């Protein structure tokens, strides 16, 4: 393996699709204009088929570094798979790819040409018809023109998405364009700065949307690269945990939570209570405030009025939030009456606890954000 770090690391996720992965890897081997500038990291979700052998054989015949990582399968954990791949990557840029979508020959070169500090490039896939995909094989892939096989409605969809992305960027939309995880590039430092993908997302969906929002919160801007390149999705049956409608996904409730931290708590590293910057209530506010202060006595805390990641208010007590914070947690004593509506409205999360139940409060502090 080369001692020199490459410009880009192609992080390819896969699970039990060796045929599709073989096509993707062959399309990577055929890249033009980026020779010597990239490595490949295949991040496997615990396949028990021939995936490991396939990757080993591929690595033995290509002139660029190929890394393989896997662990026992434990349900659909795309966020964890991507983080494992990113942890092994050496490139300045991380180009995330799905293991079922082949690349056009200039795909890596396009991403490398477009990259600039402070930005992430977001793309999409053109879905190839099932009939077209049925006979695809790596040996004949160089003779296949996927662009010619893309249905007209797919081409129109990608053009429309790129135009919407330009419009959303021009008006400074706070949440759009959305990030599609199967084809996007981000600086490795930016990915690490938000602690990678949030591994609390398990099952199909929403982890990409969440990552995009957290990158924005960290100051990274997202721009479409669909005017330059996109990948081609090779048909396969949908994952059993996927849903026809976005809003029915198993992760939607968690995704829609308020008080999202830019640097997630369960990502590339586990961020316990001692790794979060807290804004604490005045310990004189009451029993709950004193218990919180005791449980967080070794954690970093912001000075009064200074920004923090998570600010806590308690009721009964002074009952107010006093500083800029990414997440505002209101902790209410079980026996107390209802807190003021103004305080509830400012809260991202409201929880009732018994001040004497230290274990429950500690678990709450470890979960919030």
Secondary structure as UniProt FT lines:
FT   STRAND          8..14
FT   HELIX           18..29
FT   TURN            35..36
FT   STRAND          38..44
FT   HELIX           51..61
FT   STRAND          66..69
FT   HELIX           78..88
FT   STRAND          93..98
FT   TURN            99..100
FT   STRAND          101..103
FT   TURN            105..106
FT   HELIX           107..114
FT   TURN            117..118
FT   STRAND          119..122
FT   STRAND          125..128
FT   HELIX           130..133
FT   TURN            134..135
FT   HELIX           138..143
FT   HELIX           146..149
FT   HELIX           152..171
FT   TURN            181..182
FT   STRAND          183..187
FT   HELIX           188..193
FT   TURN            194..195
FT   TURN            199..200
FT   HELIX           207..217
FT   TURN            218..219
FT   STRAND          221..224
FT   TURN            226..228
FT   STRAND          231..233
FT   TURN            240..241
FT   HELIX           246..248
FT   TURN            250..251
FT   HELIX           252..255
FT   HELIX           273..275
FT   STRAND          278..279
FT   HELIX           283..285
FT   HELIX           287..295
FT   TURN            296..298
FT   TURN            304..305
FT   STRAND          308..315
FT   TURN            316..318
FT   STRAND          325..333
FT   TURN            334..335
FT   HELIX           341..346
FT   STRAND          349..353
FT   TURN            355..356
FT   HELIX           358..367
//
